[in-house]
């Protein structure tokens, strides 16, 4: 333009070691190492590759659900219905398999159920944008689990494990590495790249930061929310397939608490429930921290309830950390 | 002459970078309705907030019944018997009328809220105002006019001797306004002094005995309503010297780019038609409540159109959402840039590239190097004052934020640019830069619609000026024929017509 001051603007970011160390992910790595040292001190067999992967496999179903949950939180939304969705999808898999004796039909029905459940959430929330996602998904969670209870009653469904390859989805390994771990890694890489490297990912960040500005920038906000809720539903169905391979028999109380655990993993990973903040790497590290911590506390025979107390306390401490850090900073600045 | 009940002298209020009030004065006599008039941004609302203790004046003194007073907050002003009723009613829609009236001064005895006494008192006040609802009604179920009545009742419950009404008729129908006049006159007869802010002539004629005019943060004069003509009053409101420099280049105006016909959005505007050509800057102006912003938001697809047609380069187009508009080549730089134009927590680079991210995709992913270089170029093109493209948008001044919003639009292939109050909250230096950029854009062939409330800006930058009043286009002026007086006359067209009508009526009686 006509009169320029000749001012130039830098376009290369200066990276300093201090910034790197002060990143949230660095703190998570430290916690991750600490958890592993603790676990190794509890049991001499902990670091044995076969054992370690067995323990990891134990939380990967939840880990899979945490991946799309990161997107949901990034958008500033929340989905409390994933536990109910996994339960209903798994129920449908068992019922359809037993009715048709065709495992492929069962898997297809399971995935379809997941997608439908997710799409239902998305539809309600994008058509009626004034509704709070927390309330809507709390309700659909009850709805999904209720449907499962209606189908199964007090009984259960199962028998899929008799199919050798199906049970290998969970139990099969290449060397010490479970198939499911490989699947999870591929998923994690894809989800991470999409979040950080694509237009779609950037648009999700924009929506989470400021829906109005995103809409004014031509981003189809509701379309993206609809897609992400549906995607979350699909991943629930997908995770339910592996869950069935693990469980053998499906009851209407399976996958209880998966929702909060998946959310905890993301929040610990630094993905703010207010939307627009956090990195995928953080979420991945946090999945392993919570999963391995749970396993380690089990090693020393802490009861399930006690483990919950520990994890709850950890979560509070960690999410308070940035606030406390800022408080200290401000106090110093005042002096 | 009575001693003034309230007198302000030499009031100066400075906000960062702007003088909102510069040595203004005002006096209010007991039992008087005193109109305060002026254009948008003349300083009327700031002045009220100074009286109410919301803002503290840097200079000047306030005398209440001849004694100097100084209010640190609204509470103190209320205690002294001054109450304000703001343009946008600030009430609790889920509470009852009585609860709203007594918010902040509940009747309490021994720590227990005296509900019965409060409802009785509220009903008594409402009766006094001849309200057609009782104190148990939910605030949210009332009309704006009724809610205002509640606000007045609240003022009375505080035993206010001075009531300030800030544009109370802006959201009212004619009949509701008349009801308000009746109440205001009744209060006056009971000895309450009222400061009535409005830009409607009819309000002034109906109520006030005197009128004070502010212009550009300055006190212009106080006149007897009977002794001043419409024309003189308009002159007093706008008669400023245009001494700012507007670098409007002479641009050959090309073919028509955008035309809208009979646009209508129920409850907002009706029958809005205009066109804008290549290389042309069309100014869209009017007073508060003219619905200019709503019109362009609708063209941009951010709000739903009830009826009407939009043509782009002669072809009719359907715009359902902003991304439709942007694909067609229509860009909007929103008025509220901190909320709609920018993501404040992001770097300016990412803000600039957000609308056209697809341009930077190579293969599957965004090529960040390309993105950074392009955004740097765009930011430099508009001369943004920033160290790096990673500086947060929130760290920039208003003017530089506006430049970033412009740079954002430049990254897209727009044909039409709509700038909604492009220099609002921008300091003088950056203003000139933004005008210059606008001129350059016109030269490059953009068709530009500029909404502005600032008269010099409209006169200085527009090739053509469209004036709106209360959701209607009331006139169109060419650059040559436009004057401040003509524009304000059109912007008040409806108010003046109503005032004339009233004059004729009262003359007959």
Interface residues (C-beta under 8 A of the other chain):
Chain A: X1 X2 X3 X4 X5 X7 X8 X9 X10 X11 X12 X13 X193 X197 X198 X199 X202 X203 X206 X209 X210 X212 X213 X214 X215 X216 X217 X218 X219 X220 X276
Chain B: X247 X300 X302 X321 X322 X323 X325 X326 X327 X332 X334 X339 X340 X341 X342 X343 X344 X345 X346 X349 X350 X354 X355 X357 X358 X361 X364 X365 X366 X372 X373 X375 X376 X379 X380 X381 X382 X383 X384 X385 X386 X387 X388 X389 X390 X408 X433 X436 X437 X440
